[in-house]
Amino acid sequence: MKKVLFLAAVAAATTCSYGAGFGIYEASARGNAMGGAVVGDTHDATAAYHNPANLAFSTNIMVAGGFTLINPYCDVEVDHRSQDRMNPGWFFVPTFYASIPLPADFTFGWGNYTEFGLGTKYADHWDLAGDTQQTTMEQMSFNPNLSYKVTDRWAVAAGIRGSYILFNNHKRPYHGDSYLYDTGYGTLSAPDAYHLHSRLNGDDWGMGWNAATSFKVTEDVTVGLIYRSQIKHKIKGDFHLNGHVSGTMAGTLHNVPYEYAPGQYTVLPSVPTSQDFSQTIGARRRASAKLTLPESVTLGANWNVTPRYRVGSTITYTRWSSVNSIHFKIHGDGGYGYRQRFSWRDTVRVGFGMEYDFLDWLSGRIGYVFDEDPTRKSHESTMLPGGDRHIIGTGLGFKLTENLRLDLGYNFIRMNNEHYYVRTHDQRGNEQKRYVSCHNGFSHLVSATLSYSF
């Protein structure tokens, strides 16, 4: 039983090391198309995400709902050996927002959106199936805000962020490893003996907060600032390990005692031998992992150059260094634990965007974002491709009626080529390093938001 728990602990720990920043900033079609540069000037209920202080300047009840579809993929090599493309398919990220003006210059805002997440899927028998084969982490924020218009030019807001995380991971522990058996006179080995599948899943609720402000420098220039706190999660769930270890152990034993008559022995200098074996493994244990979602500060400015032409910029500082480790535990029979340490860097994300009203009912938008990758080459995993990201956005806004608006957006993400080492462990717990190269990394994002003002 202890051997099974040891296999489970090593399998879980080497699986769940987050290998890249997993922030998601796609909260509305207009914001996506303009590179997130709507912090100073948000026209609708999506301000509940972009800058809830902006809600204080609204006079109507507003609602907005939409989604973003995300499809990341890249080509992968392991130790200079080409693998099948990493392509998990499309991920659906829903959003919903609402705002209600209150007496005494207060406004209530509500936002449901995603701030963090990841998803990867590799071929069943790729060379690092023992590190990860398929992983998803889905997060949703539930964010009530209260904003207050201090003056006609200045507003502030504060809110609570409830965070729900759902985590799932599949892998093939020790895929491709040989089974080794120490007889005391030599080691027998069976190649590719491990036929195991593991599944780790769990969820958790966490709590954080946010504060924001918005100030109109002039009638046409507005600046905004929003702070989002850390959120600490302790993900709890189940770990399953199933399959079998089987094969033919072969090798040469040396200096083996041999009884050739009762009570009479000799030593054989070498004895070639082979032996068939099979062991079924099945385990289900409670598991947990501690994870901290980082704090961030976003500053933005918007300028209405003319009644039809608008530009904006934004910069976000994220303290990824606070994600210094993830502590895994497999519970039961004494349990096992493992702490995966990181050396992540704090990052900056910079975005620019512009918007032009071609007609009274039609607007066009473009934007650009540079997003730094927080990971280091010596602390990577295959759960999410690394590399700095360049994001180009474009979109259209349609005024369908006086109160109803539809925004559409498309973003193309180009991830820089990345080369790094992944740390894995063999069946005895010994650490190994594999050289991984991710290139031709891209993502397509398609988004839509429908907003209504009563």
N, C-alpha and C positions, 0 to 999 in steps of 0.2 A: 504494500500500500504506500509506503514512504517513497518507493521508487516512482510509482505513478504520480504522486504529488510533486516530486522533484521535476519530472518531465513536464507536468502541468505548469509549474511555476516558471520554468525556463521558457516554455512555449509562450505563455502569456506575456512575460516581460519583454522578450525580444520582438513581440508583435507590436506592442502598443506605444513605441517611442515615436512621438510626433516629429516628423523629419523636416517640416517647413512651416512657415507662418500659415495659419489657417483662418485668417480674417476674411469676412465677406462684407463688402461695402455697397452691394447692389440693392438699394432700397426703393427705387422708383425709376420709371422709364426716363423721365426728364433728367433726374440726377445722374443716371447712368450715361445718357447721351452727352451730358455736359461735364463729364469727368468728376462728378461730385461737387462741382463749383456752384452750389446753390445755398450755401450756408448763410450768406447774408440776405438772400432774397428768395423765399420759397412761396409760391403762389397759392398753394392748396394745403390740404390736411397732411400731406407727406412731410410737412415741417415737424411733425411729431418725432421723426427720425433726424432729419437734416439739421434742424435747430428749433426746438420747441418754443423758444422765446419769440419766434416770428408769429406764432399763433395769436399772441396778444394784440397784434395789429389787424386781425380779421374781425369782421362784424357779423358774419353769417355762420350758421351751422354747416360744417363741411364733412364729407366722407370721401374716402378714396380706397380703392382696392386694386390689386394687380398681382403680377408674378414676374419672375425672371427664370429663364431656362438656361442652364450652364452645362457645357460639354467640354471638359478638359481631356487632352490626350498628348502623348509624346512617344518618341522612339527611344528604346532602352538598350543598353549594352551592359553585360556583366563580365568583368575581366576580359574586355575587348571581344566578347562573344555576343552577336546580335540576338535579341529576343523579339517575341511578338510585341506589337505596339500596346502600350498601356492606354486603355480606353474604357472607362466605366459607364459610358453612355450619358444620357441627359439627366440632370438633377432639377427638380422643381422647387423653387423658392417662393412661397406666397407672401403677400403683404396685405395689411389692412390698417387704415388710419381713420380717426375721427376727431373733430374738435367742436366744442360747444361754448359760445360766449356766456359768461356769467356776470352777475352784477358787480359793480365797483371795479371795473377794468380788469377782472380776472377772466381767464379762459382755461377750460379743461381740455386736455388733449389725450388721445390714446393711440398707441402704436403697437402692432404685431409685426415683427420683422426678424430677419436672421442676421446675426453679427459674426458667427463663427461656423465653420463646417469644413469637411473634407470628404473626398471620395476617390478611391483608386480601385482598379480591377486589372489583374494580369492574367496571362494564360495559365491553365491548370498546372503545367509542368515546367514553368520557367525556372531559371536557375536559382532564384531567391524565393521560391514558394514557401520555404521555411521561415522567411522574415514576414512576408504578408502575401496574400493572394487577392483578397478583396476586403476593403475597409470603407465604412461610412461613419461619419459623425455629423449628426443633424442637431442644430440648436435653434431655439426660438425664444425671442425676447418678448415679454409682455410689459409694456411701458406706459403707465399712467403719468401724466405731467400736469402741473398747474403753473400757468404763466401769468405774469402781471405787467401791465403797461405802466411804468413809473412815470413817464412823460410821453408827449407825443412822438418823441424821437428814441426813447430808451425803454427796453423791455427786458425782463428776467424770467427764468423758469427753473423749476426743479422737479425731479421725478424719481420714481422707483423702478428698477429693472428686475423683473422676475425672469430667470433664465432656466429653460428646460433643455437638457441634453439627452440624446439617445445615441448610443454607441454600439456598433456591430463590427466584428472582425472574423474573417475566415483565413485559415492558413493550413499548410501541410508541414508539420514540425519535422525537422531533420531530413527534409526531402533531398534525396541523392546521397545521404551519408551512409557509410558502412557501419554495420553492427560489429563491435569489437568485444571480444571475451578473453580476459586474462586468465589462463589456466595455472599460472605459477611457473610453467616451463616454456612459456611462449604465448603469443596472442593469436587467436583465431579470428578471422574476419569474414563477414558476409556482405558483399556489395549491394547497395540499394535495397536494404532490408526493411526500411521504415515505410509503412503504408498507413499513416496516421492523418486524421483530420481533426482540427480543433476549431471551436467556435466560442467567442467571447462576446457577450452582450450585456448591456446594463443601461441605467438611466439615472437621472438625478435632477433635483430642483436646487437652484441657488438664487442668491439675492444680491443686488448691487444698487447703485444710484447714479444719477446724472444731474448736472447743473448747466445752465446756458444763459447767454445774454445776446442781445442784438441792439445795435446803435446806428441810427441814421446820421451819418456825418453831414451829409447835405440831403436835399430832396432826392438826389439821384445816386448817391453812394451810401452803401450800408455795409457794416462789418458785423460778423458774428463769431461767437466763441462757444464751444461746448466741451464739457469734461465728462468722461465716462469712467466709473470706478472699476476696480478689480471685482471679479466674481469668483468665489472659491467653490469648487464642486468636489463631492466625494461620490463618484459613480459606483453604484452597487448593482450587481447582477450575477450571472452564472457563467461558469467556464465548463465546457464540455470537451473531452478528449476521447476519441474513439478510433478503432482500427486494430492493426496487428503488426507485429514485428516478426518476420519470418525469412528464411533463406537457407543457404548451405554455408556453414562456417568451414573454412579451410585454412590450412597453414602447416608449418613444420614446427614440431615441438623438439626441444633440445634437452639432453641429459635427463631422460625420463627413466625412473626406476622400473625394472621389469623383473617379475617373479617367474623364473623358469623351472623351479622345483619348490616343493614345500619348504619355506624358511630360507630359501636361497635366492638372492637377488643379484642383478647386474644393472649397469647403467647403459642405456642405448644412446649413442651420441646424437642421433636425429631420427625423428619418426614423422613422416608425412601422414596427415590425417584429415578427415572431413566429417562433418556431422550436420544433419538436417535438424532444424528447430523451428518452432512457431510459438508465439506468445500473443494472446489477445489482450488488448488494453481498453478499458472503459472506465471513465471517471466523470463525475459531475460534482462540482464544488461551488460554493458561494465565492464570489470574487469582488474586489473593490479596487478603486484607483483614485488617487487624489490629483486634481488638475486645477490650476489657477488660470482663469481667463484674464488677459492683461488690461490695464487701464490705458486710456488714450486721451489726447487733447487735440481738438480740431479748431483751426482758425480759418475763416473765410471772408472774402470781400466781393461785393457785386456792384457793378456800375451800369446804370441805364444811360448809355451813351446818347441815344435818341429814343423817342417813343417806340421805335420799332427794333432797335438794335441794343443788345445787352451782352455784357461780358462778365466773367467771374473767375475767381481763383480760390484754391483751398490747399491747406497743408495739414497733415495729421501726423502727430508724433505718438507712437505706440511703444509702451515699455514691455517689449517681449522678453527682456532679461528677467522679468519676474517669473516667467515660466522656466524656472531653473531645474526642475526635476518632476518626474511623475513616479509616485510610489504605489506599486502593485502589491496586492496580497491575495493569496489563495487560502481560503479558510478551511478548517477541518483537520483533525488528527495532528494537532500542533501547528499546521499551516506553514506556508513559506512566503517570503517576501522578497521584493527586488526593487531597487530604486534606480530608475533610468535618469542619468544626469545629462544636462545640456550646457551649452555655452552660447546661448542665443544673444543676439545684439538688439538693442533698441533701434527702431527704424523710423524713416520718414516717408510719407506718401504725399506726392504733390500732384495736383490736378488743375487743369485750365479748361474753360469752356466758353462758348459764345452761342447766342441765340438771335434769330432774325425772323420778324413777322413778314412773310411774303405777301400775305393777304390778311384780312381781318379774321379769317377762320383757319389760317394755315401758318404754322411756325416751323422753322428748320433749325437744327442744333448740331454742333460738333464739339468734341472734347478730346483731351489727352491726359493720361495719368502715367506717372512713373512710380512704381511701387517696389520698395526695397525688400529683399529676402532676408530674414533675420538669422538664418541658420549658418553654421560653419561647416566646412568640408569634413571635419573629423567627428561631427555629431549629426549625421544624417540617417534617414531611414527611407524606405521605399513607399511609405504610406502616402506621400504627396510629393510630386516633383519639385525640386528647389529651383532657385534662379530668380534674379530680378525680373519684374514684369513691366512691359510696355503695353498700354491699353489705349486703343483708338475707339472713340465712340461717335455715333451719329444717330439722329432720330428726327421724328416729326411730331408736331402737336396739332390736333384737330379740335376746333371749337364746334361741337356738334349742335349744341343749342346755346342759349344765353347762359345756362347754368351747368351744362354738361360738357366735359372735355375728355378726349382720348389722347394719350401719349404713347408713342411706340419708340422703341430703341433697339439698336444693335451695337454690340461691342466685340472687338477682336483683340484677343490677348496674345502677345508674343512673349514667351518666357526665354530668357537667356539660356544658352547651353550651360550645363552644370556637370562637373565631375567631382566625385566625392567617394569616401569610403563608408561602407555600411558594416557595422559590427554585428555579427551573429554569434551563436553559441552552438557547439556540437552536443551530442547526447551526454557527454560527460561534464558539460558546463564550461568547457574551454572556449575562450573567445577567439573568433576568427575575423579577419577583415577581407571584405570583397570590394573590388573597385567597380563603381557603377558610373555610367555616363548616361545622362538624359539630354537628348537633343531633338530639334524640330518639335518643341513644346508649344502647343497652341490651345486656346479656348475660344469657343463661340458663345456669346450671350445674347439671348433674345428676350426683350422685356415689353410689358404693356401695363399701363395704369389707367383706370377709369376713375374720374373724380367728379363729384357733384357738389354744388353750393346751393343750399336752400334759401 
